[in-house]
Amino acid sequence: MQAYLFVHFTGEEKDGEQIYFSVSRDGLNWEDLNEGKLILRSRIGTGGVRDPYPVRHPKTGKIYLIATDLRIEAGYGWDAAQYEGSRDLIVWESEDLVHWSKERACRVGIEGAGCVWAPEAIYDEEKEAFLVFWASMVKAPGEEQPKQRIYAAYTNDFCDYSEAFVYIERAQHVIDTTMIKAKEMYYRISKDETNKCLILERSSSLMGTFIQIASPFLEQLTGVEGPECYPMPDKESWCLIADQFAEGKGYLPLLTNDLGSGAFRIPKREEYDLGKTKKRHGGVLLISEEEYERLRKATW
């Protein structure tokens, strides 16, 4: 894999909560596809999607795109979204990244969940299935107030899912989790909804105990969400991107040579270009040179 596809939405404006594509050769400088116009539209559920995430099946090569069924532009507000929102994922499939199936809704949220937000997936090599995880606002027995937790389920085909279970439980709200495997370790990055910063953890197993990695840099970087992480072309360093939602600036790249160190740096402004279209909470997929060229030449 020699290039990158960034799948994202753009904001709460008309058609902003749909699917947009950008590509890059170096993971820092992005070219908007389709002249910055949407690529895929959800016509089911709420009629909008946020937080899209692409993932490739390691054995079949099929690409799945999952997203939050949510359209804030409809005007119902954030309270309705959190406490009375959709319990579905919106899912597309593709063999070539250009031609996509019709979107479908998959019910994964537990009974009583107020929402299903920011779904992502990672392939569990031990179980030979995808672990899909998302945030849901749920009032558990004995609680006075509901709380955002990370729930998860297993799937082989993004059609049928196992029973959902609590994957991350904290004293306060937690949302927007992403995971990546580096060498023999899994790194998990989540948004702390209390402090509006990112928490970095690691474990040797997806279902094992994750230990928090001290990171003064991330603790001080507040007003961010939607973390995504991917290897840089040198295969020795990593890029963590974070959506600067509080300031409405879109994504900011953060670089590190060692995810386990908790040390990051913001590249110089001339080192990166996120393109003309504002990029809100999305996901990055490693792609081949052939796929990169195919996407750049495609018309939608």
N, C-alpha and C positions, 0 to 999 in steps of 0.2 A: 504494500500500500504506500503510495507516494504523494497523495494529496488529501484534501479534506472537503467534506460537505457540511455546511452549517444550515440546519433547519430551524426556523424561528418564527415568531410572530412580531408585529411591529408596535402595537399599542392598542388603546381603547377607541381609536378613531374608526370610522366606517371602513370595513374590510380589513382593519388592522389585526383582528383576531381570527386570522386564517393562516395558511401555510406559505412561507416564503423560503427560497433557497439562495444560498451564496456558496461560492467555492474558493479554495485557496490552495496554493502549492506549499506555502511555508507555515500555515497555521496562524499567521499574524496579519497578513494583508489579504483582504477579502473582496471578491468581485460579486456583485449582486446579479442574479440570473433573471431572465424574463423582464429585463429593463426595470427591475425593482418591483414588478407587479406580482400579485399572488400566484402561486403554482397550484395549490389545491384548496378547495372550499368545502367546508362541512355544511351539508344541507339537512342534517338530521339533529335531533336533540335540541340544544339551545340555539343552533345555527351559527355557532362560533367555536373556535378551538384556541387554546393557549398552551404554552409549555410543551411543544412537540418534541419527541425524542425518537431518533432512528436507531435501529439495531439490526445487525446482520446475523443470520443463523450460521454458525461456524461450519456446519456440515452440508447444508443445502445451498447456501449462498443467498437465499431469499432475504429481502429487506422488509422489516416491519416498521411502521411509523405509528406511534401511539401519542395521544394528546389528551389534555383536559377538555371536557365538554363544558365550555363556559364562554359566555359573551357578556362582558361588563357593559359594552356599548349599548346593550338593550335597555339599560337604565334601571335595573332592579337593585343595584348597589351591592356592596361587599358583604353586608350582613346576610342578605338573602343567599349570596353565593356560598358563604361558609356554613350556614345553618340549614338551608333548604335547597342546596344545589344538587346537581346531577350525581348519581352514583355510578355513572357509566364512563368507560374509556371510549374514545373514538379511535378506530384502527384502520390503516390502509396497508396494502401489501404491494410489493414490486419485485420483478426479477432483474430490472435494468436501471432503476432509479428515474426513468423517464416516463414509463407507462405504469400507472397505478390503478389498483382495484377501486371499486366504489367503496366509500367509507362505510363502516359498520359500527354499531354501538355494542359494547360488551359490559354487562353489569358485573362489577367486581366489589363495589362498596358494600359493607355489611349493613344489615337492617338497622336503621336509626342513624346511619352516618349522614352528616350534613353536607359532605362534598367528597370528591375524589380529585385531588390536585397533584399536578406535576408528576405524572407517572414516568418511570424509567424502568429499564430492564437490563439484566446482566446474565450471561449464560453460566449456569452452575455445571461445571465439568463433572462433578461427582454424581449429580442427579441426572445429567444429560437433559436438562430442561432450563427454561428461562425463569429466573426469579424476577417477578414484576413487583414494583413497590411504589407507593404513593402516600399522600397525606390525607387524612380524614378527620373532620371534627366530630368527636364522639363523646357522649356523656356515659361513662362507665358506671356500673352499680356502686352506690355509695358516694359518688361525686356530686358536689353542689353545682358545678359548672362543667360544661363540656370542654374538651381539650384536643388540640391537633396532635395526632400521633402518626407515625409512619406504619402503615399496614403493608402486607405483602401476600402474594399467592404465586403458585407455580403454574406454568403453561408450556405446552409443546408447540402450539400452533396459533396462539393469540386469539383463539375462538373459545376454547374451553379452559377454565381455570379451577384450581383447587380452592378449597375454602380459605378465605382470607384470615390472616393472623397478625397480631401485633408484632412488628419488627423492631421498631425503636420506641422506647418509652422514656420520657424525661419528666422532671418535676414540672416543667413549663412546656409551652407549645414548641413543636419542632415540625418544620416543613422542608421542602426542596432538598431532597437527598440525592446525591449522585455517587456512583462507585466505579472504581477502575482497578484493574489488577496490574501491579508492577512487580515483575520478577515473581516471587512466591508470596507476596503480600497483597491483600485487598485494602484499598484506601477508600474511606467513606467521608464525604464532605456534606454537611447539612447546614441549613440556616437556623440559627438560634433566634426564634421569634421575639424573645424578650429583649435581647441586646442588639438585634438586627445585624449580627455578624456571622461569620462562618466557623464551624467546628470541624476540625480534622481528626480522624481516627484511623486505626488500622487493626487488621486481624489476619490470621493465616487461613481463615475459613469464612465463607459467607454467613454461615450460621453459628460461627464462634463468637467469642467475646471480643468486642472492639474496645481498644484502649485509646484514650484521647492523647493526641500529640500536642505538646505545648507549642503555641505559635503566637508570640506577641504581635507579629505583623497582622495576622488575620483577626486577632482580638481587637485591634485598633482600627481595622477597616470596617466601619459601620455603614449602614444604609445600603447593604448589598444583599442579593438573593440569587436564585437560579444558577448555582455553581455548575460548571462543566469542566472536565479535565481530560487531556489527551497528550500523547507523546509528541515531541517535536521531531522534525525530520532527521536530526542527528541521533535519534533513539537513545540519547543520554540525558536529555533534559525534558521538562514537562511544562505545559501551559495550563494554568487554571484560570478560567474566565468567570467573571462575576458581573451580574446585572446591577448597575447602579440605579436602582429604582427610586431611591429617596431624592436624588437630584435629577432624575429623568434623563440621564446621559447614555443609557444603553450599556453595552458590555465594556469591561476593562480587563485586559490580559495581565496575568501575573506569572512570572517565570521562576522556576526552581530547577536545580540540578539534582535534588534529592527530596522526594515527597515526604520521606520520613523525618526530615530535619525540621519541618515547619517554617523554613526560611524561604521567603519569596522576594522578588523585586518587580517593580513596575518598569517595563521597558520605556526608553525614551520615546517621546511622541512621534518622532520621525521613523521609528522602527516598526510601527504598525498602522494599519488603515482598515477600519471596519466597514468601509463602503458608504454610499450615500444613504441607504436605508437604515433606520435605527433598528438595532437588533435586540429584541426582548427575549426573555427566558426561552431558550431552545436547546438543541443538542447537536453534537458534532460527531460525524461518522468518518472513519478512515476509508478512502476510496483509492482505486487504482488509477494509473495514468489514462487508461482506456475509458474508464467511467468519467474521469474529469473532462476529457475532451468531448465525450458524448453529451454530458450535461451542458457544456458551454455551447454546443451546436443545436441543442434541442429547442423546439418552439412549443409553447403551451397555449 
